[in-house]
Amino acid sequence: EVEDILNADTVAENANVICEQPIHSESHEEILTVTRNETICESFMPQEPVTVTIKSSYTQTDEQFVNQWPKKNKMTQTCKLPATVTSNKTKTTSKKTQTYLTNECLLQYIAAAKPKVLVCSSTQTALIENELVPNTSQPELDSDPIDKHSSSDEEYQSDESDLESDEGINGDRGELITLSSNKLPHDQMKFIVFEQSIVKRFGVCSTCRSTCTVSLQRNIGTYCKIALHCSADSSHSFTWSTGPLRNRLPVLHLMIASSVLCTGMECAKALRLFDFLKIMCFKRREFSNLLTGYVIPAVFNVWKRQQQCLLNSIKDNPICIASDMRVDSPGHSGLFGSGSSLDVDRNIILDTQVIKSTEVKNSNAMELESLKRQTAYLEQSDVNVKKLVTDRHSQVSSYLAQEKPDIEHAYDVWHVAKGEKKRLLKVVKIKKFRKLKPWIGSIINLMYWVAISSQSPVEREEKWLSLLNHIVDVHVHNENKLFMKCTHETIERQWLQTGSAIYKKLIEIITRPRLLTAIRKLSNYHQTSGLEAKHSLDNTFASKNVYYPYHSLMARLFCSNLHYNENANRSQATTAEGVSRWSIVYPKANKGEKAVAKPLKEQPTYKYIQTIQEECLKLRNDFSTLKKAISHSKELLPEEPVTLVEKYLDGKQPKPKSDIVAAKHSRFTQPALPGVDEDHCDCSGKCATRRCKCKNELRKCKSACGCKKEACKNV
């Protein structure tokens, strides 16, 4: 490629490209370093100054060496800066001016010196080793050495050293990156190339330097085959493709489809991005087929393998799990529900069951069905569930008490505290109960302290009911058997009065039977906070504002499980000095009155995505056609439950589409928006007038009739 860069036959015959360091001559050492600010193929334009520095090891004085360099002429430019000259004997700084050569003079000097080695690196520096001692005479100038096929369009010619962003995959701009074709497809780097760059690179024949016609011979989504036809010799034509194929399917299609699903993106938005950037990509139907045939089965296989490894590691060991369900839409009309089991001791997701509302009586019954399937699956895997932490779902509590009495059932403190806080905030809005507002925070804190410090249900209930004495400044509880006295020191607060309306209302709230039952079953250590974080992560992978089919939703939730298990136990991030990093937030629950410090975790990793991409390529090798892949997917994935339409029809045939369209009508006599009804009649309700189009066409007028009954023609 030296010929393309310098366009000099003498250089092309004697030049060898090396990667790391220049080869030194045996007779002497001399390296000419040319530092430039543009790419090699674009920098050799006339009148572009290039800085030249000489480093030599001659056995002569520095002054003599400087004098040997060509003097100033019309092809050189000088600047009043000291030129640094280094030798083996002395290191001095000459007071002479530093010499700058134009590209034209430099190329002629290189051609006359017959360079032996040309080295290119990512720092845009060319190292040239000469076997010829610098001549004091001017190098002979022949013809213009500039490549005649270089682009003359200066609008898009940019100086790479002036790029605004210094970020790159190689970090330091001086690091050299070696490209290789031996990498796996998902490990290879992909670049976005403009049409202009393709025409510029392939628009010139590499054999005869004639003009070539660049055409798009074939295009399949992201894959394209470019054909080059030489205008001088048809035998110089060839084709070039943009990427590898796997059984006639572009590999990049599998990479994009799997990346869209595994990162929680939406297909419509991703394809719209490609469309507006004019980046060639597949269509929506192709994306759906790739998901059905390869991506969803790949996610299913990867999750099942990891799940089996996790269950085998805890087989026959007593564990404590937390269970909760997430619905795919806000409110109580969800179509899909996903219940997950969390090993609270190791903070990993063990199982996720997706339930459709058509499988149960209503949406509210999905949580119980999800829990039944989770416990049944864990039992089949020989997992011994010792304790189960959930929220206060009444159906779940009844099922565990009757069907699973050997499992200790406990309530998550946050769910109980959240409900009681809402109740208290609603009460203090009433004027006569406003003095209770300063006590809300203390009551919620007491609930957490009762759960953590108690060892038995009786002790929890006694500590909770001691609030009725404490709030009226009585700190000795003679009616209790375990908790006889408050443990706090003397405090000064505005206490309530015994017998007051506020005190009676507080007794009514905290002594409710359902609340006392929840207090006795509060979990002391294990909570469902990890599941709440998991559900927040689920919203990233499967938004509640978008409908996803059954298997697509399942695959997205499995990706969420893989991401959570990989990054749940990250350590806290630190600064360069080793100081822990924190962020200050103002929770919405505190209404901005209280700042909370949260630890910043290390950056998450996404190794599971690469594993899924490898599985997609493996499935493509095993099933070479999309038809075979979809058939395998139907056998692998669980059967989708019946839809709501099928459940409501109950075997009946639906109405034809034409009948449904014909029966469509509006509740309004006039269109809500102007211009919507093109066949609007302008008779102003006077159906008997001549302006009425409906009268002439013998059809019913859509305008509100304002005629007298005997004169109306629109009956």
N, C-alpha and C positions, 0 to 999 in steps of 0.2 A: 504493500500500500504506500510505499515511499513515492512511487511514481505519481500516484494521485495527489500526494501532498505537495511535492516540490516540482513535478513536471520537468525533471532534468535527467537525461539519459545517463550522465556520468554518475549521478547519485544512485540511480536505480541499479546500475551494474555492480556497485561496490558497497551498497548499504545492507546492513543486517540489523534487524530489530531485536532488542533484548528487553528483559522485564525489569530487573532490579538495579544493577549497577553497571557503569561503563567499563569496557575492556581497555586497559592501559597499554600504551605502546611500549616495546622493549627498549627502544633507544632513549626515549625521554617521556615525561608526563606532561600532557597539556590538555586541558579540558575547557572547551568553550561553552559557557552556560548562557542560554538564551531564555530570558524570562519574558513571557508575553501574557497578554490579557484576553486572548481569544483562542478558540479551538485551532488546531494545526491547519485544518483544511480551509479555514476562513481568515487566518491571520495574515497570510502572505499577500496582502493588498498593497498597492503603491502608496508611499508616503505615510506608512504607519510605523512610528518609531519603535525600536526594539532595544532594550538595554543589554549591553554586551559587557561582560566582566571576564578578565583573563586571570587564570590561576596557573602559574608555571613553576617548574623546578629547574630552570636553566642555571648553569654555573656562571652567571654573569650578574652584574649589578642591576638593580631595579630600574635605574634611569635608562640604561642601555635597552632594557626590554621594552620600556614604554616608548622609546624612540623608534623601535622597530615596527610599531603599529602604524597603519596608514594614517597620513595626516588628514586634516579637515579638507573636504572638497564639497562639491555640490551634492554628493550622495551621502554626506554625513551631517549630523547636527551635534552641536556641543552645548554643554550646560556648565555653568560655573559651580561645579561641585567637585570635591576632592575625589580622585579615583584611587581606590585601595588596591595595592599590588602586593602579593604575598609570594615569597620564595623560600627555599630551604635555608639560605644563609642569613638573610635579614628580613625584617618585617617593618616596612616604612610606609608612610602615606605620602604619595606624590602631591605636590601643590598644583599639578596641571589640571586641566579641566577633564571631566569624564566624557567619554566619546559615546555617542548614540548613533547607530547605523540604521538607515532605512531598510525596509524589508528587501528592496530591490538590490541594494549593495550587498546585503548579507547573503542573499541567495547566490549572487555571482561569486562572492568570496568562498562560499561552501563548495560550489561547483569547481572552482579552480583548485581548491585544496584537496579534492577527492576524499571526502569524509569516509571513514570506515564504519562507524557505528552511529545509528540514530536511535535514541531512547525516548519514549513518550510515557509520561506518567500523569496521574489525575491532577497534579498540581500545575499542569499546563507548562511544563518545563522540558525543553529538548536538550539533551546532552550529546555533544558531538566530539569525537576524538580524531585528531588529525595526525598524520604521520609527517606532515610538512611543517618546517619552521616558518613562522610568520614572515612574510616577505615585506620589505619596506616599500615596495612599489605598489601602485594601485592595481587591484585585480581588473583584468580586462573585461569590459562590459560588452556583451554580445547583443542578444535580443531580450525582449521582455519575457522573463521566466514565469510569469503569472499564469496559472491554469486558466485557459480560455473558456473552460466549461463551468467556471465558478459562477454562482448566481450574482446577477447585477442588481437585484432587488435589495436595496439597503433598508427597506422599511422594517424587515424582521431580522436584520443582522444585529445581534446583541452581544455585549461583552459579558462573558460568563463570570468574570471576576466581580462584576457589579450586580450579581444576583442578590435580590433583597433577602432571601431566606438562605441561611447557612446550614439548615437542617438537611440531613441525608442519612442514608442507611449506613454509610461508612464513617459517620461521625466526623472525624478529622478530614479536612479536604485534601490532606496530603497522603491519605491512605489509598493504596491501589487495590481495586476490586477486579478479580479475575473471573470472567464469565465462563461457564462450563455447560456442556450439553449432556453431561452424565448424571445430572440431578433428576430426582423424581419430579413429575409435573407439578405437584403441589408445593415443592420446595423451590422451584425456579422463580426468578423475578419476572414480573410482567410490566411492560412499559406501554404507555399510551403514545402513539405515534401519529402526527398530523399527516394529512394527505400531501401537504407541501414537502415534508421531509422525505416521504417515499419517492415523490417525483424527482426531487433534487438528488437523491442518492442513486436511483436507478434510471434517471433520464439520460445518462451518458453510458455508452457501451464501454465496458472495461477492457475490451480487446482492441478495438480500433478507434476508440474515443469519439465515435460518431453519436449523433442524437438517436435516442431510443423512444419509442412510444410505449408508455406505461398504461396498461388497461387492467380492469378488474375482471378476471376470467370467471371466477366462481365465488359466490358468497353464501355461507350458511351461518346465519347468526353472527357470532364473533369471529368465525373462521372465514378467511378469504384467501384466494389464490391469485397472485399478481403475475401477469404475463408481460414480458419485455420483448419488443420486436425492434431489432436494429434496422435503421434506415439504409445502411450501407451494405450489410451482408445478412441475409436471412438465417444463416447458420449460427450467428452469434446470439440468437434469441433463446430465452430460457424462462422458466417459471419459478416463483418463490411463494411459499405459504407462510402464514402468520403463526401457526401453532400446530401441535401434534394432534393426531386423531386416535381414538380408541374404538376399534370396530366401527369405523365410519362415522363416529360421533365426536365432535370437537371436545377435547378434554376440558377446555375452559368453560363450556356449558355446565358440566358437572360441578366445577369449582364455584361458579357464580350461584347456581341454584342451591348448593349446600351452604354457601356462605350467607346467603340471604336468610335462610331459615335458621341457621345456627346462631346468627347474631341478633335475631329478633326483628329484622327489617320486614317491610311489606313489599311484596312483589310489584304492586302497582307503582309505588313511589320509586323503587329502584329502576324499573323499566322507563319511567318518565324521566328520571335523571339521565339515563343513557340516551333517550330520544332527544332531549333538548341539547345535549352535548354533541349530538350527531355521532355517537359511538355505536358501531354496529353491534347489535345484540339480538337475541331470539325474542319471540313474541310470548304473550301470556299463555297460550295453549301449550307451547313447548315447555314452558316453566312448570305448568301443572303436570304434564306427562313425566317430566324428570323427577318431580317430587314424588309422584305416585310409584314410579318404577324403581327409583334408585335411592333418593335422599331419605325418604321416610323409612324404608326398610333398613338403611344404613344406620340411622339414629336408633332405631329399635334394637338392632343387633348390638351396637356399642353399649347402650344403656343396660341391656339384659346381661351382657358379660360383666360389666362393672357391678351390677346389682348382685349377681351370683357370687362374685368374689367377696363383697361386703357381708352377705348373709353367711357364707361359709366361715368367715373369720369370727362370727359371734354365735355359731351354732351351739346349742345346748347351754348357753350362758344366760343367766338372768339379766335382763336389760330393762331400762325405763324408756318409754317412748312418749312422744307428744304427738297428738293428732288434731288436725283441724282441716276445714274444707274451704275452698275458694270457688266462688261462682263466676261464670264468664261474663256476667253483666251486672250492673248495679241494681239494687232492689230485690224483690222477691219473685221475679219472673225469669230466672235464669234458665237457659237451655242445657248448659253443661256445668257440671261441678267436678272439681278435682280435689280429692282428699289425699293428704300426704302423711307419712309416718317419719318422725325425726328421732334418731337416737340421740338423746339429750346429753349423754355422757361424752360421746365422741363428736357430736355436732355434725352428723351426716344424714342425708336422706336415704331411707331404706326402701321406700315404696311410694308410688303414686297411682291412685285409681281414678279413672275418668268415668263419671256417671252422667247419663243423659236423663232428662226429666221424664221422658216417655217410658223409662224402665221402672219408675216408681209412681206412687199416687200423685204427688205434686213436687214442686221444687223444694219445699221444706223437708221432704223425706229423703232427699239425696244425701244428706250428711250421715244419717244413720246407715244407709246402704253402703256408703263409702267406707265407714268404719268397719262394718261387717266383712267387707271384702279385704280390707287391710289385715285384720286379725286372722282371717282364714288363710291368707297367703303366707303370713309369718308362721303360722302353725304348720303349714305344709312344708316350710323350709326349716323346721325343727328349731325355731327361735322361741325362747322362753321369755314371754313378756311378764315381768313382775309388777310393773307400775305403769299406769296410763294417765297422762295429764291432758285434759281437754278444757273447753269452755263449758258454760252452764247450759248446754243443750238438753232439754228435758227428755227427749226420746233416747239420747245417748246414755243419760244417767239411768233411766229405767232399764235399758237393755243390759248394761253392764251389771246392774244390781241383781237382775234375774238370771241372765244367761252366763255371765262371766264373774261369779262371786270370788273366784280365786285371784283375780286381778285387782290390785289396789287402785281405786279411782280417785284422782285428786283434781281440784280445780285450779286453773291458772289465776294468779292473784290479779294480774293486770285487767283481765276481763271483768272480774267482780268489782274491782275498784273503779273501773271506767263507768260501769252502770250506776254505782252508788253516787259517784261524783255528779253525773248528769241529773240524778234525782234531787240531790241537795242544791245544785245550781238552779233548778226549776223552783224549788221551795223558797229560796232566798229572794226571788223576784217579788214575792208578796211583801208588802210594807212591814207588817208586824213581825216578820221572820228575818229581817235584814241583819240583825245582830248575830245571826248564826254564820254569816259569810266568812268572818275571820277564822272560824273553826274548821272550815272545809278541808284545808290543807292538812291540818293536824289529824283529822279523822281518817283521811286517806293514808297518811303516814302510819297511823296506828294499825291499819289493816295489814300493811306490809310487815310491820314489826311483830304482829301477832303470828303471821305465817312463818316468819323466820325463827322466832325465839321459842316457839311451842313444840312440845314433843307428843302431845296427845290431843284428840278432839275436844276433850273436856277442858283442858288448859286453854285451848284457843277460844272457846266460848266464854270462859270466865274473864280472860283478858279483854275480850271485846266488850262485854257488858260492863266492865269496870269503867268504861267511858262515862256512863251515867253518873257515877260518883265523882270522877275526876273533873268533869266539866262544871260541877258546882262546888269545887274546892274541897272535896272529901277524898283523901288518898289512902284510907285504910278500908279494906273490904272484908268485913267480918263474915259476910254471907258466903264467901268463896272457900273452897277447900285447898286449892293449889296456889292461886295467886291472891295473897292476903294483903299486899301493900304495893303501892307504886314504887318504882325503882328510880325515879328521877329526883333531882335535887329541888330545893325550894325555888319556885318560879313566881313571877308576878304577871298576871293576866287579868283581863276583864271577864270574870266568871259569870255564868248564868245563875239565875235564881230558881230554886226548887219550887215547882208548882206553876211557873210562868207558862205562857202559851208556847214560847219557843222550846222550853224544856219538854213539854208534853208532846210537841211535834217531833222532837228528836227521839223520844222514847218510841213513838209510833214507827219511825223509820228504821231504827237499828235493831228493833226486836221483832221484825217480821219473821215468820217461821221459815220462809224460803231463804232469806238472808242468813239466818242462824245455821241452817243446813249447809249453806255454802261456806260459812266461816269454819265449821267443823271439818270440812273437806279441803281446806286450802293447802296447796302444795308448799312445802317449806323451802325447797331448793330448786327443784326442776320446774321450769316454766316453758311456755310456748313462744317465747320471744324469738327464738330461731326460726320457727315456722312463719311468724309474721314477716320477718326479713325475707324468707323464701317466697312468700306470696307477693311481696313487693317486687322481687326479682321476676316472678311470673308475669307481672304486668309489663315488664320490659320485653319479654319474649312473646307474649300473647296479650296484646292490649284488649281491654274490655270494650273498646269502641269499635272493634273490627270483628266481624264474624269469621271464624275459621271452621272448616269441616272437621269431622270427628277425628280422623287419623292425623290431619295436619296439626290440630290442637294438641293431640297426644304427643306428637314428635316435638313440638315446641316446649311442652312442659318437661319432657325428658331431657332436652337440651338445658333447660333451667336447672334440673337436678344435677346434671354433669357439671355445670358451671358452679353451682353451690358447693358441691362436694370437693371441687378442686381449689376453691378460694375461700371457704368458710373459716379456716383456721390460719389465716394470714397474720403475721406479726405486725406490730405497730411500726410505722415508718419513722425514720430518724433523719436528722440533718447530716451534713458533711462532718460536723463536729461530734456526732453521736448523740445529740439531744433528741428526745422523743417529740414528735410533731402532733399538734393538737389543732382543732378548729373550734371556734366559738359560734354557737347557734342559739337562736331564740325560738323555742318551740311554740307552736300555735296554741297548745293546751294552756300555756302560761300567759297567753295574750301579750307577749313581748315584755312582761315584767321581770322575767328571770332569764339570765344567760346560763347556758349549759356548755361545758367543755366536752368535746367528743374526740377520741383518738383517731388519727388518720392512719389508715391501713396502707400496707404496701400495694403497689399496682397489681391488679389481677392478671392471671395468665389464662391462655385460651388453647391449651394443648389438646383439649377434646375436639376442637374443630378440625385440626389436622388429622386426628384419628378417624373422624367421620368422613373426611375427604378421601382418605386411603380406603375406607370401606366402600365408598361409592365407586371408586376405580376397580376395586375387586369385584363388585357386583356387575360392573360393565363387562369385565373379562368373562365372568361366569354366564351372563345372559347377554348375548351379543346383539339382540334386537329389543326394541321397546315392548313389543308384544309379549315376548318371553319374560321380560322383567316385570311387567304388570301382572302377568299370570302368577309369577312367584310371589309378588307382593300380596295378592289376595289370599294365598295359602299361608303366608307368614303372619300377617296382621290379624288381630281379632275382628270378628264380624261387627259391622256397624249396626247399632240398634235402629229400630224403626223410627221414621220421622214423625213429626207431629201431624202432617197431612195424612200419612198412612194410618196413624192411630185414630184420627177423627173420622176418616172415611170408613174404616173397619170393613174393608173388602169391597166397598161400593166403587163404581166407576166415576171419576171426576167429570164435571161438565166440560164440553168442548170449549176451546179458547175463543172461538168466534161468538158463541153465545154469551160468554162472560163480557167480551168487549162490547157487544150490542146492548147489553143490559146496563152498561155504565152510564150514569147521569150525575149531574151536579145538584146539590141542594139549593143553589142560588139560581134565580132566574136570569141574572146578568153575570157575566164573567167577573171574577174578582180583580183581574189585571187587564188593562186595556190592550187590545190587539190579540188577545188569546183566542177569542171566537171570531174567526174570519167571516162567518156566515151570520153576523149579527144584523138583525132587522132594525131599520131606523124609522119605524112607523110611530114611535113614542107611545105605544100602547093602543093606538087607534087602528084596530085591525080592519075597519071598514074603509079606510082611506086608500087612495090610489098608490101612496108611497109604500104600502105594505107589500114586500116581496113574497111573503108567505101566502098572501091571498092569490096572487097570480100563479104561484107554483102549486097551489092546492095542498099545502101542508100547514101544520100547526105553528102558530107564531110563538116565538120564545119570549117576546116582550110581555110584560104584565098588561093584561087586557084592561083598558079603560073605557070600553064601549058600553053602551046600553045593551041589555040582553037581547032585545028584539032587533037591534041594528047590527049586532056583532055577527060577522061572517066566519069567525074562527071558533066554531063550536064542534 
